[in-house]
Amino acid sequence: MPSLNVYFNGRIIPAGQACIGIDDAGFLHGASVFTTMLARNGRVFRLDRHIKRLLDTVAVLGLRTDAAAESLTAAAADLLAANRLKDARMRITLTPGGVHGEEASPTTTLVTAEPLPAYPPEWYEKGINAIVSSYRQLSGDPTCGRKTGCYFTRILAAREAAEKGAQEALFYTTDNRLAEACFCSVFLVLDGKVRTPPLDTPVLPGVVRQAVIELCSSMGIACDDSRPLTVHEMLSAGEAFVTASCSGIRPVVMIERHAVGDQRPGPVTKKIMVAYQDLVNKECASDGPTG
């Protein structure tokens, strides 16, 4: 595969030429924000929502940046064209730069685009296994519910899952409320009703999470994102699934040694999976809207 280009601080350059300063706070302290996005047919799915969430996080955390919605939107399109990609995994990363003495170093704006990974078909046809992570989500942590460079705990949880032969780890809060998976939102189906933890758990306001909530409404499937979820409800669920921008919707059929439902993707999950793929294909059609 030929070398890929990146968008770096206003220019598209070969990836190997992108360099940040050694005092950049994103590198030194994880003081960065990012979003990961799906591109299909050369269009990013709900790019405007990704960028709004990203810049909202910048504002909430008070990070310095030169990035703006218009320039990021243009950068995404230009980079896909430069890398000749139609289906891709994209990421925008923003850092505030750093301070050396009295002089602030430049902020960093990085956009990457690489071929979309070939996810195993059995994830979607047969479902995945999950564990309950030994780590906990902290309600008072300002980085929880936001995509920042402080993701090392999630990497450790993903490693913990892999060591146990699972594909995901579920996080609970310190007061035992279900939160999310390592890099995904989590949904349960209880008595035919779709449930997902409320945003103030805290959890990330995922773009696919919101799309699923909207799809449930349009299909007449009851969906509740307002009430906390407990261990009991997780164990009582007839179905479970996780959502993420690039891997989409994956049914969860085992949690630890507990079978979810009949240990197969359930009917509600499968219906939502089909509807979500139709939504992506519609919004990312070659003659469809760009947002």
C-alpha positions in Angstrom: 0.0 0.0 0.0 1.4 3.4 -0.9 2.4 5.8 1.8 -0.5 7.8 3.1 -0.9 11.6 3.5 -2.2 13.5 6.5 -3.6 16.9 7.0 -1.3 18.7 9.4 -1.6 22.3 10.5 -3.2 23.5 7.3 -1.3 21.4 4.7 -1.6 17.9 3.3 1.8 16.2 3.6 3.2 12.7 3.7 2.5 11.1 7.1 6.3 10.8 7.8 6.8 14.5 7.5 4.3 15.4 10.3 6.2 16.4 13.5 5.0 17.9 16.7 7.1 19.9 19.2 8.6 18.0 22.2 6.8 20.3 24.5 3.4 19.7 23.0 1.0 19.1 25.9 -0.9 16.4 23.9 2.3 14.4 23.7 3.5 15.0 27.2 0.3 15.0 29.2 -2.5 13.6 27.0 -4.0 17.1 26.7 -5.6 16.4 23.4 -9.1 15.8 22.0 -10.0 13.6 19.1 -12.9 12.1 17.1 -12.9 8.9 15.0 -15.1 8.8 11.9 -16.4 6.5 9.2 -16.1 7.5 5.6 -18.2 5.6 3.0 -18.2 6.4 -0.8 -15.8 9.3 -0.1 -18.2 10.9 2.5 -17.8 11.1 6.2 -20.9 9.9 8.1 -22.4 12.8 10.1 -19.1 14.8 9.9 -20.9 17.9 11.2 -21.8 16.1 14.4 -18.4 14.8 15.0 -16.8 18.2 14.5 -19.4 19.9 16.8 -18.8 17.4 19.6 -15.0 17.8 19.1 -15.1 21.6 19.3 -17.6 21.5 22.2 -15.0 19.4 24.1 -12.3 21.9 23.3 -14.5 24.7 24.8 -15.4 22.7 27.9 -11.8 21.7 28.7 -10.5 25.1 27.7 -7.9 23.8 25.2 -6.1 26.2 22.9 -6.7 25.5 19.2 -6.7 27.1 15.8 -9.1 24.6 14.3 -12.5 25.7 13.0 -15.5 23.7 11.7 -15.1 25.0 8.1 -11.4 24.1 7.9 -11.9 20.7 9.4 -14.7 19.9 7.0 -12.6 20.9 4.0 -9.6 19.0 5.4 -11.5 15.7 5.6 -12.7 15.9 2.0 -9.3 17.0 0.7 -7.5 14.2 2.6 -9.8 11.5 1.3 -9.1 12.7 -2.2 -5.4 12.9 -1.6 -5.2 9.4 -0.3 -7.7 8.1 -3.0 -9.9 6.5 -0.4 -13.6 5.9 -0.5 -14.2 3.8 2.6 -11.9 4.9 5.4 -11.3 5.2 9.1 -10.6 8.9 9.8 -9.5 10.7 12.9 -9.2 14.3 13.9 -6.8 15.1 16.7 -6.3 18.6 18.3 -3.7 19.6 20.8 -3.0 23.0 22.4 0.7 22.8 21.7 3.0 23.7 24.6 4.8 26.4 26.4 8.6 26.7 26.3 9.7 29.6 28.6 7.5 32.6 27.7 6.7 31.5 24.2 3.8 29.2 23.3 4.5 26.6 20.7 2.0 26.2 17.9 -1.2 24.2 18.4 -1.6 21.0 16.5 -4.4 20.0 14.1 -4.0 16.5 12.6 -6.4 14.6 10.4 -5.7 11.1 9.3 -7.4 8.7 6.9 -6.6 5.1 6.3 -8.4 2.2 4.7 -11.3 0.9 6.7 -10.3 -2.3 8.6 -11.7 -5.6 7.5 -13.7 -6.4 10.7 -14.4 -10.2 11.2 -17.8 -11.1 9.7 -18.5 -13.4 12.7 -18.6 -10.3 15.0 -21.9 -9.4 13.2 -23.2 -12.8 12.3 -22.5 -14.6 15.6 -21.8 -11.8 18.0 -18.9 -10.9 20.3 -18.0 -11.7 23.9 -17.4 -9.0 26.6 -16.1 -8.9 30.1 -16.8 -6.5 32.9 -13.6 -4.4 33.3 -11.8 -4.4 36.6 -11.5 -0.6 36.1 -14.2 1.9 37.0 -15.5 5.1 35.4 -15.3 8.1 37.7 -18.2 10.5 37.7 -16.1 13.6 38.7 -13.4 13.0 36.0 -13.7 15.9 33.4 -12.4 13.6 30.7 -15.1 10.9 31.2 -17.8 11.2 28.5 -15.3 12.9 26.2 -12.8 11.8 23.7 -9.4 12.9 25.0 -5.8 11.7 24.9 -6.4 10.2 28.4 -7.4 6.8 27.1 -4.8 4.6 28.6 -7.2 3.0 31.1 -9.3 1.9 28.1 -6.3 0.4 26.4 -5.6 -1.6 29.5 -9.2 -2.7 29.7 -9.1 -3.8 26.0 -6.0 -5.8 26.8 -7.7 -7.3 29.8 -10.6 -8.4 27.5 -8.3 -9.9 24.9 -6.4 -11.9 27.5 -9.7 -13.5 28.5 -10.7 -14.2 24.9 -13.2 -11.4 24.7 -13.6 -8.6 22.2 -14.9 -5.8 24.5 -14.8 -4.8 28.2 -17.8 -3.1 29.9 -17.1 -0.2 32.3 -19.2 0.4 35.4 -19.0 3.5 37.5 -17.7 3.5 41.1 -21.4 3.4 42.2 -22.1 0.3 40.0 -23.9 1.9 37.1 -23.3 0.5 33.6 -21.4 3.1 31.5 -19.9 2.1 28.2 -17.4 -0.3 26.6 -13.7 0.5 25.9 -14.3 2.5 22.7 -18.1 2.0 22.2 -21.5 2.9 23.5 -23.5 0.0 25.0 -27.2 -0.9 24.6 -29.4 -3.5 26.3 -32.7 -4.8 25.2 -35.0 -5.5 28.1 -38.5 -6.9 27.4 -38.3 -5.5 23.9 -37.3 -2.0 25.0 -33.9 -0.6 24.0 -32.0 0.9 26.9 -28.7 2.8 27.0 -27.0 4.6 29.9 -27.8 8.3 30.2 -25.2 10.9 29.2 -24.8 12.1 32.7 -23.5 8.6 33.8 -21.1 10.0 32.3 -20.8 8.5 28.9 -19.7 9.8 25.5 -22.5 11.2 23.4 -21.6 8.9 20.5 -22.6 9.7 17.0 -23.8 6.1 16.3 -25.4 6.0 19.8 -27.6 9.0 18.8 -28.3 7.5 15.3 -29.6 4.3 17.0 -31.8 6.3 19.3 -33.2 8.1 16.2 -33.7 4.9 14.3 -35.6 3.3 17.2 -37.9 6.3 17.2 -38.5 6.1 13.4 -39.1 2.3 13.6 -41.5 2.4 16.6 -39.1 0.6 18.9 -39.2 1.9 22.5 -35.9 3.4 23.5 -34.9 4.9 26.9 -31.7 6.8 27.5 -32.8 8.6 30.6 -32.4 6.0 33.4 -29.2 4.4 34.9 -28.6 0.7 34.2 -27.5 -1.8 36.8 -25.7 -5.1 36.9 -29.1 -6.8 37.5 -30.5 -5.2 34.3 -27.4 -6.3 32.3 -27.9 -9.9 33.5 -31.6 -9.7 32.7 -31.2 -8.4 29.2 -32.4 -10.5 26.3 -30.1 -8.8 23.9 -27.1 -6.5 24.1 -25.0 -4.6 21.5 -22.2 -2.0 21.3 -21.9 0.8 18.8 -18.9 2.7 17.4 -18.3 4.8 14.3 -16.1 2.4 12.3 -17.0 -1.0 13.6 -20.7 -0.1 13.6 -23.1 -2.2 15.6 -21.9 -5.5 17.1 -24.2 -7.9 19.0 -22.9 -9.0 22.4 -23.8 -12.6 23.1 -21.7 -13.4 26.2 -20.7 -11.3 29.2 -18.1 -13.0 31.3 -19.6 -16.6 31.6 -23.2 -15.3 31.3 -25.1 -15.9 28.1 -27.0 -13.0 26.7 -30.4 -14.3 25.6 -30.0 -17.4 23.6 -26.3 -16.5 22.8 -27.1 -15.3 19.3 -27.8 -11.8 17.9 -31.4 -11.1 18.8 -34.2 -9.8 16.6 -34.3 -6.3 17.8 -30.5 -6.0 17.4 -30.6 -7.4 13.9 -33.4 -5.0 12.9 -31.4 -2.0 14.1 -28.2 -3.3 12.4 -30.0 -3.4 9.1 -31.6 0.0 9.6 -28.2 1.5 10.5 -26.5 0.2 7.4 -29.3 1.6 5.3 -28.9 4.9 7.0 -25.1 5.0 6.4 -25.6 4.0 2.8 -28.3 6.7 2.3 -26.4 9.6 4.0 -23.1 8.6 2.4 -24.5 7.9 -1.1 -22.3 9.4 -3.8 -24.9 11.9 -4.6 -26.1 12.4 -1.0 -25.5 15.2 1.5 -22.0 15.8 2.7 -22.8 16.3 6.4 
